[in-house]
Amino acid sequence: MKKLPVDFEQTIGFWLDYSNSTFNLGTIFKKIQFNSTKYEINWVLCFVTDSSFLDFTSIENGYKTIVLIKLDKSLTILDNIPIIQNWYSDNKVNEEVFLFVNKVLLEISYLVY
């Protein structure tokens, strides 16, 4: 069994329905926006995969992916993001949740546990 290269105590998983840009491993997200409120963060993209569970070096433009992000701090707003039930789940986030690198954004669809 392969060991994931992350510390799960400081990591959270997100399921992304679609990415408008490519984000490489090591990308540092500086802000998270929840509806109209923005929070300063320093979260690092540390693992990317899809339904095949193979390691990827980036989130590719246009693909559904599962990502693990290392947190510098946790936010209670994450409690409002639904947990995905399966790869085809359609119970998306009711609020707008985005991660930012400069002005490029990544929309979060679900939490993965």
All heavy atoms as an XYZ file, in Angstrom:
944
protein
N       0.839     -1.179      0.000
C       0.000      0.000      0.000
C       0.883      1.242      0.000
O       1.810      1.360      0.772
C      -0.907     -0.010      1.216
C      -1.813      1.157      1.308
S      -2.831      0.996      2.782
C      -4.297      1.736      2.222
N       0.552      2.185     -0.839
C       1.330      3.410     -0.975
C       0.965      4.405      0.115
O      -0.197      4.599      0.441
C       1.046      4.005     -2.350
C       1.901      5.168     -2.671
C       1.664      5.575     -4.097
C       2.607      6.675     -4.450
N       2.467      7.071     -5.822
N       1.973      5.026      0.692
C       1.759      6.046      1.723
C       1.705      7.420      1.064
O       2.559      7.770      0.258
C       2.910      5.989      2.720
C       2.730      6.916      3.895
C       3.860      6.689      4.871
C       3.835      7.477      6.110
N       3.230      8.686      6.267
N       0.688      8.190      1.408
C       0.573      9.549      0.860
C       1.619     10.454      1.497
O       1.902     10.346      2.689
C      -0.828     10.112      1.119
C      -1.963      9.437      0.389
C      -3.297     10.021      0.841
C      -1.810      9.590     -1.103
N       2.179     11.362      0.711
C       3.259     12.237      1.199
C       2.749     13.450      1.958
O       3.136     14.572      1.689
C       3.943     12.659     -0.105
C       2.826     12.704     -1.085
C       1.899     11.570     -0.699
N       1.857     13.231      2.916
C       1.283     14.358      3.647
C       1.107     13.998      5.112
O       1.052     12.833      5.481
C      -0.085     14.783      3.062
C       0.053     15.314      1.661
C      -1.068     13.633      3.092
N       1.002     15.020      5.949
C       0.690     14.884      7.361
C      -0.802     15.178      7.507
O      -1.224     16.320      7.370
C       1.526     15.874      8.165
C       1.176     15.872      9.638
O       0.293     15.104     10.062
O       1.796     16.651     10.377
N      -1.592     14.141      7.751
C      -3.042     14.320      7.745
C      -3.566     15.208      8.862
O      -4.659     15.735      8.769
C      -3.750     12.964      7.782
C      -3.730     12.275      6.454
C      -2.868     11.213      6.225
C      -4.535     12.704      5.425
C      -2.843     10.583      4.994
C      -4.511     12.086      4.188
C      -3.658     11.030      3.982
N      -2.800     15.406      9.920
C      -3.265     16.275     10.997
C      -3.293     17.737     10.567
O      -3.998     18.538     11.141
C      -2.399     16.091     12.235
C      -2.613     14.738     12.882
C      -1.820     14.583     14.159
O      -1.401     15.600     14.736
O      -1.640     13.440     14.576
N      -2.509     18.091      9.566
C      -2.460     19.475      9.102
C      -2.994     19.619      7.684
O      -2.745     20.612      7.028
C      -1.012     19.982      9.133
C      -0.403     19.988     10.491
C       1.048     20.432     10.426
O       1.641     20.511      9.377
N       1.620     20.722     11.578
N      -3.733     18.624      7.217
C      -4.151     18.597      5.819
C      -5.654     18.400      5.716
O      -6.253     17.702      6.515
C      -3.432     17.439      5.082
O      -2.039     17.582      5.288
C      -3.718     17.457      3.610
N      -6.238     19.020      4.690
C      -7.661     18.829      4.413
C      -7.814     18.487      2.941
O      -7.041     18.944      2.101
C      -8.485     20.082      4.790
C      -9.970     19.767      4.774
C      -8.137     21.255      3.905
C     -10.801     20.771      5.541
N      -8.788     17.646      2.653
C      -9.033     17.247      1.272
C     -10.209     17.995      0.678
O     -11.221     18.217      1.343
N     -10.066     18.386     -0.582
C     -11.143     19.033     -1.317
C     -11.378     18.290     -2.615
O     -10.436     17.803     -3.242
C     -10.805     20.489     -1.672
C     -10.697     21.407     -0.497
C      -9.483     21.972     -0.167
C     -11.803     21.715      0.265
C      -9.362     22.837      0.903
C     -11.707     22.578      1.344
C     -10.482     23.140      1.661
N     -12.626     18.188     -3.024
C     -12.994     17.652     -4.329
C     -13.327     18.845     -5.209
O     -14.117     19.707     -4.824
C     -14.200     16.733     -4.199
C     -14.542     15.985     -5.436
C     -14.024     14.778     -5.826
C     -15.488     16.351     -6.443
N     -14.591     14.382     -7.004
C     -15.489     15.334     -7.418
C     -16.320     17.442     -6.630
C     -16.293     15.369     -8.538
C     -17.123     17.483     -7.748
C     -17.107     16.457     -8.686
N     -12.681     18.916     -6.354
C     -12.864     20.049     -7.255
C     -13.591     19.581     -8.496
O     -13.142     18.656     -9.175
C     -11.507     20.636     -7.635
C     -10.583     20.946     -6.457
C      -9.213     21.356     -6.963
C     -11.182     22.001     -5.557
N     -14.706     20.212     -8.797
C     -15.520     19.825     -9.944
C     -14.871     20.251    -11.255
O     -14.941     19.552    -12.246
C     -16.907     20.454     -9.807
C     -17.881     19.947    -10.841
O     -17.791     18.760    -11.209
O     -18.738     20.727    -11.275
N     -14.215     21.411    -11.249
C     -13.624     21.945    -12.473
C     -12.589     22.992    -12.087
O     -12.795     23.760    -11.154
C     -14.698     22.591    -13.354
C     -14.168     23.120    -14.663
C     -14.041     22.283    -15.760
C     -13.777     24.447    -14.795
C     -13.540     22.758    -16.967
C     -13.286     24.929    -15.990
C     -13.174     24.085    -17.076
O     -12.676     24.551    -18.252
N     -11.487     23.032    -12.798
C     -10.466     24.044    -12.571
C     -10.296     24.880    -13.828
O     -10.125     24.335    -14.911
C      -9.132     23.384    -12.208
O      -8.131     24.353    -12.082
N     -10.343     26.190    -13.678
C     -10.160     27.093    -14.816
C      -8.696     27.317    -15.160
O      -8.388     27.918    -16.173
C     -10.809     28.454    -14.529
C     -12.312     28.357    -14.536
O     -12.882     27.663    -15.355
N     -12.951     29.044    -13.604
N      -7.804     26.877    -14.300
C      -6.365     27.060    -14.501
C      -5.632     25.814    -14.040
O      -6.201     24.946    -13.402
C      -5.864     28.260    -13.685
O      -6.490     29.439    -14.099
N      -4.337     25.761    -14.337
C      -3.484     24.682    -13.858
C      -2.747     25.161    -12.614
O      -2.218     26.272    -12.599
C      -2.476     24.268    -14.954
O      -3.215     23.765    -16.070
C      -1.525     23.202    -14.457
N      -2.729     24.332    -11.568
C      -2.042     24.642    -10.322
C      -1.067     23.517    -10.019
O      -1.474     22.361     -9.891
C      -3.035     24.780     -9.167
C      -4.015     25.899     -9.342
C      -5.242     25.668     -9.953
C      -3.723     27.174     -8.903
C      -6.156     26.698    -10.131
C      -4.627     28.207     -9.064
C      -5.849     27.967     -9.683
N       0.210     23.822     -9.900
C       1.244     22.824     -9.626
C       1.332     22.499     -8.147
O       0.979     23.337     -7.294
C       2.609     23.323    -10.116
C       2.640     23.464    -11.622
O       2.103     22.630    -12.339
N       3.269     24.521    -12.095
N       1.830     21.297     -7.825
C       2.119     20.968     -6.436
C       3.026     22.043     -5.862
O       3.907     22.556     -6.547
C       2.809     19.604     -6.338
C       1.961     18.376     -6.628
C       2.813     17.127     -6.555
C       0.782     18.285     -5.685
N       2.792     22.400     -4.620
C       3.574     23.459     -3.989
C       2.959     24.833     -4.125
O       3.422     25.785     -3.499
N       1.895     24.957     -4.934
C       1.198     26.244     -5.056
C       0.726     26.687     -3.678
O       0.171     25.888     -2.917
C      -0.007     26.126     -6.004
O       0.464     25.807     -7.316
C      -0.812     27.411     -6.055
N       0.956     27.952     -3.358
C       0.519     28.505     -2.079
C      -0.699     29.392     -2.327
O      -0.629     30.373     -3.065
C       1.639     29.321     -1.413
C       2.841     28.416     -1.141
C       1.132     29.964     -0.114
C       4.055     29.155     -0.636
N      -1.818     29.010     -1.720
C      -3.038     29.812     -1.803
C      -2.986     30.846     -0.680
O      -2.764     30.511      0.477
C      -4.271     28.920     -1.688
C      -4.381     27.939     -2.812
C      -3.960     26.632     -2.643
C      -4.879     28.317     -4.038
C      -4.042     25.719     -3.687
C      -4.966     27.429     -5.086
C      -4.542     26.120     -4.912
N      -3.181     32.116     -1.037
C      -3.018     33.219     -0.100
C      -4.320     33.712      0.520
O      -4.316     34.338      1.568
C      -2.335     34.399     -0.791
C      -0.932     34.083     -1.271
C      -0.074     33.659     -0.123
C       1.240     34.359     -0.105
N       1.999     34.040      1.100
N      -5.432     33.445     -0.150
C      -6.730     33.885      0.367
C      -7.759     32.801      0.121
O      -7.674     32.054     -0.849
C      -7.210     35.158     -0.340
C      -6.419     36.379     -0.012
C      -6.989     37.599     -0.706
C      -6.093     38.797     -0.435
N      -6.463     39.949     -1.214
N      -8.742     32.744      1.019
C      -9.931     31.934      0.781
C     -11.110     32.885      0.888
O     -11.148     33.760      1.762
C     -10.064     30.753      1.771
C     -11.257     29.864      1.379
C     -10.142     31.205      3.197
C     -11.333     28.548      2.117
N     -12.016     32.757     -0.064
C     -13.225     33.587     -0.054
C     -14.404     32.680      0.186
O     -14.579     31.661     -0.478
C     -13.402     34.302     -1.386
C     -14.664     35.135     -1.438
C     -14.821     35.881     -2.744
O     -13.846     36.287     -3.343
N     -16.051     36.036     -3.176
N     -15.215     33.044      1.168
C     -16.436     32.318      1.477
C     -17.580     33.309      1.309
O     -17.700     34.247      2.085
C     -16.377     31.774      2.896
C     -17.461     30.805      3.213
C     -17.376     29.497      2.780
C     -18.572     31.208      3.924
C     -18.377     28.598      3.069
C     -19.581     30.318      4.217
C     -19.488     29.005      3.796
N     -18.380     33.117      0.252
C     -19.357     34.116     -0.176
C     -18.614     35.419     -0.430
O     -17.737     35.462     -1.258
C     -20.510     34.246      0.804
C     -21.383     33.004      0.808
O     -21.603     32.385     -0.219
N     -21.868     32.619      1.980
N     -18.881     36.477      0.305
C     -18.200     37.752      0.031
C     -17.073     38.053      1.021
O     -16.411     39.071      0.902
C     -19.217     38.891      0.058
O     -19.828     38.965      1.325
N     -16.831     37.168      1.988
C     -15.804     37.388      2.997
C     -14.510     36.689      2.608
O     -14.516     35.516      2.246
C     -16.279     36.859      4.367
O     -17.536     37.453      4.675
C     -15.282     37.199      5.454
N     -13.380     37.427      2.694
C     -12.071     36.855      2.376
C     -11.236     36.731      3.642
O     -11.298     37.589      4.522
C     -11.331     37.719      1.361
C     -11.933     37.657     -0.018
C     -11.100     38.442     -1.013
C     -11.732     38.372     -2.396
N     -10.990     39.159     -3.379
N     -10.458     35.652      3.710
C      -9.567     35.396      4.830
C      -8.155     35.203      4.292
O      -7.964     34.545      3.276
C      -9.981     34.131      5.589
C     -11.392     34.176      6.122
C     -12.467     33.751      5.351
C     -11.644     34.641      7.409
C     -13.762     33.789      5.844
C     -12.933     34.681      7.908
C     -13.991     34.257      7.122
O     -15.263     34.294      7.600
N      -7.156     35.741      4.988
C      -5.759     35.551      4.626
C      -5.317     34.166      5.098
O      -5.575     33.796      6.253
C      -4.882     36.620      5.286
C      -5.220     38.039      4.883
C      -4.867     38.340      3.432
O      -3.844     37.843      2.954
O      -5.641     39.074      2.782
N      -4.656     33.423      4.234
C      -4.183     32.079      4.554
C      -2.834     31.851      3.870
O      -2.400     32.655      3.058
C      -5.175     30.987      4.084
C      -5.413     31.113      2.569
C      -6.465     31.038      4.874
C      -6.223     29.992      1.955
N      -2.197     30.763      4.201
C      -1.017     30.263      3.503
C      -1.163     28.754      3.401
O      -0.513     28.009      4.133
C       0.285     30.638      4.242
C       0.692     32.049      3.977
O       0.960     32.419      2.839
N       0.722     32.855      5.024
N      -2.041     28.298      2.532
C      -2.322     26.882      2.366
C      -1.562     26.374      1.149
O      -1.550     27.003      0.095
C      -3.806     26.640      2.173
C      -4.638     26.945      3.401
C      -4.192     27.365      4.620
C      -6.046     26.847      3.511
N      -5.251     27.545      5.477
C      -6.408     27.223      4.820
C      -7.046     26.482      2.633
C      -7.709     27.234      5.264
C      -8.360     26.502      3.077
C      -8.688     26.864      4.379
N      -0.945     25.197      1.265
C      -0.076     24.660      0.224
C      -0.704     23.417     -0.410
O      -1.109     22.492      0.299
C       1.311     24.293      0.804
C       2.222     23.741     -0.277
C       1.944     25.507      1.471
N      -0.758     23.410     -1.746
C      -1.233     22.246     -2.492
C      -0.174     21.155     -2.397
O       0.949     21.335     -2.855
C      -1.480     22.624     -3.955
C      -1.954     21.505     -4.881
C      -3.299     20.946     -4.432
C      -2.031     22.011     -6.313
N      -0.513     20.005     -1.766
C       0.509     18.989     -1.535
C       0.207     17.637     -2.165
O       1.093     16.772     -2.190
C       0.786     18.835     -0.043
S      -0.625     18.402      0.950
N      -0.997     17.415     -2.690
C      -1.302     16.140     -3.337
C      -2.474     16.345     -4.279
O      -3.435     17.037     -3.947
C      -1.657     15.077     -2.291
C      -1.934     13.724     -2.867
C      -0.902     12.903     -3.293
C      -3.235     13.268     -2.989
C      -1.155     11.655     -3.827
C      -3.507     12.022     -3.527
C      -2.463     11.208     -3.948
N      -2.406     15.715     -5.463
C      -3.470     15.805     -6.466
C      -3.690     14.421     -7.059
O      -2.742     13.711     -7.381
C      -3.098     16.779     -7.613
C      -4.222     16.862     -8.641
C      -2.766     18.161     -7.079
N      -4.957     14.043     -7.219
C      -5.310     12.784     -7.865
C      -6.679     12.926     -8.512
O      -7.301     13.981     -8.463
C      -5.279     11.604     -6.863
O      -5.385     10.374     -7.580
C      -6.398     11.700     -5.845
N      -7.153     11.837     -9.129
C      -8.520     11.791     -9.665
C      -9.115     10.447     -9.302
O      -8.659      9.794     -8.360
C      -8.540     12.064    -11.177
C      -7.878     10.977    -11.998
O      -7.427      9.956    -11.429
O      -7.819     11.128    -13.219
N     -10.114      9.979    -10.027
C     -10.774      8.715     -9.683
C      -9.843      7.509     -9.816
O     -10.113      6.454     -9.267
C     -12.022      8.510    -10.537
O     -11.670      8.449    -11.902
N      -8.721      7.648    -10.515
C      -7.749      6.561    -10.650
C      -6.832      6.453     -9.434
O      -6.146      5.460     -9.261
C      -6.892      6.781    -11.893
O      -6.062      7.920    -11.716
N      -6.789      7.487     -8.606
C      -5.942      7.589     -7.417
C      -4.452      7.497     -7.736
O      -3.652      7.073     -6.922
C      -6.349      6.578     -6.340
C      -7.712      6.876     -5.797
C      -8.808      6.112     -6.168
C      -7.923      7.959     -4.962
C     -10.072      6.404     -5.702
C      -9.187      8.262     -4.486
C     -10.263      7.476     -4.852
N      -4.071      7.927     -8.934
C      -2.665      8.067     -9.291
C      -2.190      9.454     -8.871
O      -2.973     10.400     -8.835
C      -2.472      7.892    -10.801
C      -2.865      6.536    -11.370
C      -2.761      6.559    -12.894
C      -1.996      5.434    -10.798
N      -0.907      9.582     -8.543
C      -0.343     10.894     -8.197
C      -0.243     11.768     -9.436
O       0.185     11.309    -10.484
C       1.079     10.733     -7.649
C       1.124     10.027     -6.319
O       0.080      9.594     -5.838
O       2.223      9.927     -5.767
N      -0.623     13.033     -9.307
C      -0.433     14.012    -10.365
C       0.477     15.118     -9.853
O       0.542     15.368     -8.653
C      -1.762     14.622    -10.815
C      -2.697     13.646    -11.467
C      -4.012     13.556    -11.053
C      -2.283     12.824    -12.494
C      -4.892     12.668    -11.656
C      -3.149     11.934    -13.098
C      -4.455     11.855    -12.683
N       1.145     15.801    -10.752
C       2.027     16.902    -10.359
C       1.306     18.241    -10.344
O       1.882     19.233     -9.928
C       3.240     16.987    -11.309
O       2.761     17.179    -12.645
C       4.097     15.736    -11.230
N       0.042     18.249    -10.789
C      -0.705     19.509    -10.814
C      -2.198     19.233    -10.924
O      -2.617     18.138    -11.267
C      -0.259     20.378    -11.995
O      -0.561     19.735    -13.211
N      -2.970     20.271    -10.628
C      -4.397     20.275    -10.954
C      -4.461     20.784    -12.385
O      -4.056     21.908    -12.654
C      -5.180     21.232    -10.039
C      -5.050     20.834     -8.579
C      -6.649     21.288    -10.453
C      -5.581     21.888     -7.613
N      -4.930     19.960    -13.279
C      -4.978     20.356    -14.686
C      -6.248     21.142    -14.976
O      -7.295     20.887    -14.377
C      -4.917     19.128    -15.596
C      -3.598     18.388    -15.517
C      -2.437     19.194    -16.062
O      -2.641     20.007    -16.989
O      -1.323     19.018    -15.552
N      -6.170     22.047    -15.892
C      -7.313     22.835    -16.335
C      -8.419     21.900    -16.836
O      -8.192     21.094    -17.721
C      -6.866     23.787    -17.455
C      -7.974     24.690    -17.928
O      -9.087     24.656    -17.431
N      -7.664     25.503    -18.893
N      -9.592     21.994    -16.229
C     -10.756     21.286    -16.723
C     -11.059     19.944    -16.104
O     -12.100     19.368    -16.368
N     -10.183     19.402    -15.255
C     -10.392     18.052    -14.732
C     -11.007     18.042    -13.349
O     -10.703     18.896    -12.513
C      -9.059     17.305    -14.670
C      -8.540     16.913    -16.016
C      -7.628     17.715    -16.682
C      -8.961     15.745    -16.622
C      -7.149     17.357    -17.936
C      -8.480     15.381    -17.864
C      -7.581     16.189    -18.510
O      -7.100     15.845    -19.739
N     -11.850     17.021    -13.077
C     -12.314     16.759    -11.722
C     -11.146     16.153    -10.964
O     -10.509     15.222    -11.443
C     -13.476     15.774    -11.719
C     -14.743     16.323    -12.297
C     -15.850     15.305    -12.200
C     -17.110     15.872    -12.810
N     -18.240     14.962    -12.696
N     -10.858     16.680     -9.786
C      -9.731     16.183     -9.017
C     -10.034     16.159     -7.531
O     -10.945     16.829     -7.050
C      -8.465     17.055     -9.219
O      -8.787     18.407     -8.917
C      -7.939     16.968    -10.625
N      -9.244     15.372     -6.821
C      -9.212     15.375     -5.367
C      -7.854     15.940     -4.993
O      -6.834     15.518     -5.527
C      -9.377     13.961     -4.796
C     -10.744     13.402     -5.173
C      -9.188     13.973     -3.276
C     -10.909     11.942     -4.864
N      -7.847     16.910     -4.095
C      -6.586     17.528     -3.697
C      -6.471     17.509     -2.176
O      -7.467     17.529     -1.465
C      -6.465     18.983     -4.207
C      -6.541     19.025     -5.716
C      -7.518     19.891     -3.608
N      -5.241     17.451     -1.708
C      -4.952     17.629     -0.290
C      -4.167     18.919     -0.147
O      -3.222     19.174     -0.902
C      -4.146     16.457      0.256
C      -4.853     15.098      0.224
C      -3.927     14.015      0.763
C      -6.155     15.128      1.000
N      -4.583     19.730      0.800
C      -3.967     21.036      1.012
C      -3.512     21.128      2.461
O      -4.282     20.860      3.387
C      -4.957     22.165      0.665
C      -5.268     22.105     -0.842
C      -4.396     23.516      1.077
C      -6.211     23.146     -1.330
N      -2.238     21.477      2.641
C      -1.681     21.657      3.978
C      -2.087     23.027      4.494
O      -1.896     24.041      3.827
C      -0.162     21.539      3.938
C       0.468     21.639      5.304
C       1.958     21.435      5.230
C       2.544     21.550      6.623
N       3.992     21.426      6.613
N      -2.650     23.039      5.694
C      -3.178     24.271      6.277
C      -2.160     24.922      7.205
O      -1.448     24.230      7.932
C      -4.438     23.969      7.088
C      -5.539     23.151      6.408
C      -6.676     22.930      7.385
C      -6.025     23.823      5.157
N      -2.120     26.239      7.197
C      -1.372     26.946      8.232
C      -2.301     27.259      9.400
O      -1.870     27.471     10.514
C      -0.719     28.221      7.700
C      -1.715     29.300      7.316
O      -2.833     28.948      6.890
O      -1.381     30.489      7.418
N      -3.595     27.262      9.115
C      -4.613     27.435     10.148
C      -5.922     26.909      9.592
O      -6.162     26.930      8.388
C      -4.753     28.897     10.561
C      -5.157     29.827      9.420
C      -5.192     31.260      9.874
C      -5.311     32.206      8.693
N      -5.198     33.588      9.069
N      -6.761     26.424     10.465
C      -8.072     25.946     10.052
C      -9.080     27.068     10.250
O      -8.880     27.944     11.083
C      -8.478     24.725     10.882
O      -9.683     24.203     10.401
N     -10.131     27.049      9.479
C     -11.169     28.066      9.590
C     -12.511     27.387      9.811
O     -12.813     26.361      9.184
C     -11.232     28.898      8.308
C      -9.973     29.682      7.941
C     -10.115     30.279      6.549
C      -9.725     30.783      8.957
N     -13.338     27.949     10.667
C     -14.645     27.355     10.936
C     -15.552     27.380      9.713
O     -16.495     26.609      9.634
C     -15.352     28.061     12.111
O     -15.456     29.445     11.817
C     -14.596     27.849     13.406
N     -15.263     28.248      8.740
C     -16.093     28.281      7.528
C     -16.038     26.955      6.776
O     -16.954     26.624      6.048
C     -15.705     29.433      6.584
C     -14.261     29.302      6.117
C     -15.978     30.764      7.218
C     -13.913     30.188      4.948
N     -14.969     26.179      6.976
C     -14.866     24.893      6.306
C     -15.958     23.930      6.768
O     -16.316     22.999      6.053
C     -13.485     24.275      6.546
C     -12.313     25.069      5.961
C     -11.004     24.404      6.340
C     -12.432     25.213      4.458
N     -16.521     24.166      7.945
C     -17.606     23.321      8.449
C     -18.861     23.429      7.591
O     -19.737     22.577      7.661
C     -17.950     23.694      9.888
C     -16.799     23.440     10.844
O     -15.917     22.612     10.507
O     -16.777     24.075     11.909
N     -18.977     24.485      6.789
C     -20.154     24.693      5.947
C     -20.047     24.053      4.573
O     -20.981     24.126      3.789
C     -20.413     26.194      5.771
C     -20.751     26.865      7.081
O     -21.395     26.270      7.929
N     -20.294     28.078      7.269
N     -18.906     23.436      4.268
C     -18.723     22.774      2.983
C     -19.168     21.325      3.123
O     -18.712     20.632      4.027
C     -17.251     22.848      2.523
C     -16.813     24.316      2.422
C     -17.060     22.129      1.197
C     -15.337     24.490      2.140
N     -20.067     20.844      2.260
C     -20.550     19.466      2.407
C     -19.449     18.438      2.138
O     -18.504     18.703      1.405
C     -21.657     19.357      1.352
C     -21.378     20.431      0.372
C     -20.679     21.525      1.117
N     -19.589     17.262      2.754
C     -18.667     16.151      2.527
C     -19.192     15.343      1.352
O     -20.374     14.990      1.298
C     -18.551     15.283      3.787
C     -17.963     16.117      4.928
C     -17.696     14.047      3.524
C     -17.985     15.430      6.268
N     -18.317     15.040      0.407
C     -18.722     14.288     -0.783
C     -19.040     12.843     -0.396
O     -18.368     12.253      0.443
C     -17.640     14.361     -1.873
C     -18.180     13.811     -3.187
C     -16.372     13.647     -1.451
C     -17.290     14.086     -4.376
N     -20.070     12.297     -1.000
C     -20.466     10.921     -0.726
C     -19.829      9.937     -1.702
O     -19.504      8.821     -1.340
C     -21.997     10.801     -0.773
C     -22.696     11.703      0.216
C     -22.271     11.447      1.650
O     -22.201     10.311      2.079
N     -21.961     12.500      2.384
N     -19.687     10.360     -2.960
C     -19.049      9.518     -3.972
C     -18.647     10.396     -5.156
O     -18.953     11.582     -5.194
C     -19.969      8.372     -4.422
C     -21.253      8.866     -5.042
O     -21.241      9.637     -6.009
N     -22.381      8.446     -4.486
N     -17.951      9.814     -6.113
C     -17.401     10.568     -7.243
C     -18.484     11.292     -8.045
O     -18.240     12.317     -8.660
C     -16.616      9.625     -8.152
C     -15.815     10.353     -9.169
C     -16.107     10.504    -10.490
C     -14.588     11.069     -8.959
N     -15.149     11.255    -11.117
C     -14.193     11.617    -10.202
C     -13.787     11.298     -7.839
C     -13.040     12.372    -10.351
C     -12.641     12.048     -8.000
C     -12.278     12.570     -9.248
N     -19.714     10.786     -8.037
C     -20.793     11.352     -8.855
C     -21.789     12.163     -8.030
O     -22.846     12.516     -8.513
C     -21.513     10.232     -9.605
C     -20.557      9.456    -10.464
C     -20.067      8.225    -10.047
C     -20.089      9.979    -11.661
C     -19.154      7.516    -10.832
C     -19.176      9.288    -12.441
C     -18.715      8.064    -12.019
O     -17.805      7.383    -12.775
N     -21.445     12.484     -6.822
C     -22.324     13.241     -5.948
C     -22.674     14.589     -6.572
O     -21.861     15.215     -7.236
C     -21.643     13.457     -4.593
O     -22.498     14.123     -3.719
N     -23.907     15.046     -6.352
C     -24.316     16.339     -6.903
C     -24.784     17.308     -5.818
O     -25.449     18.275     -6.079
C     -25.400     16.159     -7.967
C     -26.655     15.508     -7.416
O     -26.680     15.168     -6.219
O     -27.610     15.343     -8.183
N     -24.407     17.050     -4.579
C     -24.770     17.899     -3.453
C     -23.677     18.945     -3.233
O     -22.930     18.915     -2.281
C     -24.940     17.039     -2.187
C     -25.332     17.866     -0.996
O     -25.921     18.928     -1.141
N     -24.987     17.402      0.180
N     -23.573     19.911     -4.140
C     -22.470     20.879     -4.111
C     -22.624     21.920     -3.013
O     -23.665     22.050     -2.400
C     -22.364     21.590     -5.456
C     -21.852     20.710     -6.538
C     -21.562     21.521     -7.756
C     -21.023     20.608     -8.833
N     -20.775     21.298    -10.071
N     -21.564     22.667     -2.842
C     -21.539     23.771     -1.888
C     -22.631     24.771     -2.255
O     -22.778     25.135     -3.413
C     -20.158     24.478     -1.960
C     -20.133     25.695     -1.075
C     -19.056     23.515     -1.595
N     -23.409     25.197     -1.262
C     -24.449     26.199     -1.513
C     -23.869     27.597     -1.553
O     -24.430     28.497     -2.129
C     -25.530     26.120     -0.430
C     -26.304     24.832     -0.508
O     -26.513     24.281     -1.588
N     -26.712     24.313      0.632
N     -22.734     27.778     -0.897
C     -22.078     29.071     -0.863
C     -20.965     29.098     -1.911
O     -20.610     28.081     -2.460
C     -21.474     29.329      0.525
C     -22.501     29.456      1.641
C     -22.973     28.117      2.184
O     -22.447     27.074      1.753
O     -23.882     28.124      3.011
N     -20.426     30.263     -2.167
C     -19.279     30.377     -3.067
C     -18.010     30.285     -2.236
O     -17.801     31.067     -1.311
C     -19.317     31.711     -3.814
C     -20.432     31.799     -4.814
C     -20.381     33.109     -5.582
O     -19.826     34.100     -5.076
O     -20.902     33.124     -6.699
N     -17.161     29.295     -2.547
C     -15.902     29.109     -1.831
C     -14.785     29.056     -2.859
O     -14.791     28.210     -3.753
C     -15.914     27.815     -0.995
C     -14.622     27.685     -0.200
C     -17.121     27.769     -0.071
N     -13.822     29.971     -2.744
C     -12.721     30.062     -3.698
C     -11.396     30.165     -2.954
O     -11.313     30.815     -1.919
C     -12.858     31.305     -4.589
C     -14.139     31.355     -5.365
C     -15.178     32.166     -4.957
C     -14.298     30.594     -6.522
C     -16.367     32.225     -5.681
C     -15.476     30.648     -7.249
C     -16.513     31.465     -6.829
N     -10.353     29.545     -3.517
C      -8.987     29.753     -3.061
C      -8.291     30.632     -4.078
O      -8.505     30.476     -5.278
C      -8.242     28.419     -2.943
C      -8.717     27.479     -1.846
C      -7.960     26.161     -1.931
C      -8.548     28.098     -0.475
N      -7.437     31.525     -3.621
C      -6.771     32.470     -4.517
C      -5.256     32.343     -4.473
O      -4.678     32.192     -3.409
C      -7.121     33.919     -4.132
C      -8.512     34.317     -4.473
C      -9.551     34.078     -3.600
C      -8.785     34.943     -5.682
C     -10.838     34.454     -3.912
C     -10.078     35.325     -5.994
C     -11.106     35.077     -5.115
N      -4.647     32.422     -5.651
C      -3.214     32.623     -5.818
C      -3.139     33.898     -6.650
O      -3.502     33.880     -7.821
C      -2.547     31.477     -6.597
C      -1.070     31.727     -6.750
C      -2.832     30.137     -5.948
N      -2.681     34.971     -6.047
C      -2.755     36.281     -6.697
C      -4.207     36.522     -7.110
O      -5.084     36.465     -6.275
C      -1.784     36.382     -7.872
C      -0.352     36.278     -7.417
O      -0.001     36.782     -6.354
N       0.466     35.603     -8.189
N      -4.492     36.717     -8.399
C      -5.881     36.951     -8.821
C      -6.505     35.729     -9.472
O      -7.627     35.773     -9.949
C      -5.935     38.144     -9.771
C      -5.557     39.431     -9.081
C      -5.710     40.614     -9.980
C      -5.353     41.881     -9.223
N      -5.520     43.074    -10.001
N      -5.773     34.622     -9.500
C      -6.296     33.383    -10.080
C      -7.039     32.622     -8.988
O      -6.561     32.499     -7.870
C      -5.142     32.514    -10.638
C      -5.668     31.231    -11.220
C      -4.359     33.298    -11.672
N      -8.221     32.119     -9.313
C      -9.006     31.453     -8.292
C      -9.263     29.992     -8.630
O      -9.205     29.576     -9.774
C     -10.327     32.178     -8.051
C     -11.327     32.283     -9.204
C     -12.239     31.081     -9.234
C     -12.132     33.547     -9.053
N      -9.547     29.238     -7.584
C      -9.885     27.827     -7.673
C     -11.146     27.624     -6.855
O     -11.180     27.962     -5.675
C      -8.732     26.993     -7.101
C      -8.901     25.493     -7.078
C      -8.984     24.936     -8.493
C      -7.735     24.858     -6.342
N     -12.191     27.113     -7.474
C     -13.465     26.932     -6.771
C     -13.498     25.572     -6.092
O     -13.163     24.556     -6.688
C     -14.637     27.047     -7.740
C     -15.977     26.979     -7.044
C     -17.152     27.278     -7.972
O     -16.933     27.424     -9.189
O     -18.265     27.349     -7.455
N     -13.921     25.563     -4.832
C     -14.034     24.327     -4.044
C     -15.461     23.801     -4.160
O     -16.420     24.559     -4.015
C     -13.693     24.614     -2.572
C     -12.233     25.028     -2.460
C     -14.012     23.413     -1.699
C     -11.860     25.525     -1.102
N     -15.584     22.507     -4.397
C     -16.906     21.899     -4.512
C     -17.320     21.139     -3.258
O     -18.457     21.229     -2.831
C     -16.939     20.946     -5.707
O     -16.660     21.634     -6.899
N     -16.432     20.340     -2.679
C     -16.744     19.505     -1.521
C     -15.521     19.320     -0.653
O     -14.393     19.464     -1.108
C     -17.145     18.074     -1.931
C     -18.270     17.941     -2.891
C     -18.049     17.843     -4.249
C     -19.582     17.867     -2.420
C     -19.096     17.673     -5.136
C     -20.623     17.700     -3.309
C     -20.383     17.606     -4.647
O     -21.416     17.447     -5.532
N     -15.767     18.883      0.585
C     -14.704     18.372      1.435
C     -14.586     16.879      1.197
O     -15.568     16.205      0.889
C     -15.045     18.584      2.914
C     -14.861     19.965      3.485
C     -15.294     19.979      4.936
C     -13.427     20.424      3.374
N     -13.395     16.341      1.352
C     -13.160     14.902      1.242
C     -12.542     14.451      2.553
O     -11.551     15.003      2.991
C     -12.186     14.587      0.088
C     -11.899     13.103      0.027
C     -12.733     15.096     -1.232
N     -13.142     13.432      3.184
C     -12.585     12.879      4.425
C     -12.261     11.431      4.234
O     -12.831     10.733      3.480
C     -13.556     13.034      5.596
C     -13.598     14.434      6.122
C     -14.661     15.266      5.836
C     -12.567     14.915      6.910
C     -14.697     16.568      6.334
C     -12.608     16.204      7.414
C     -13.680     17.007      7.124
O     -13.716     18.288      7.622
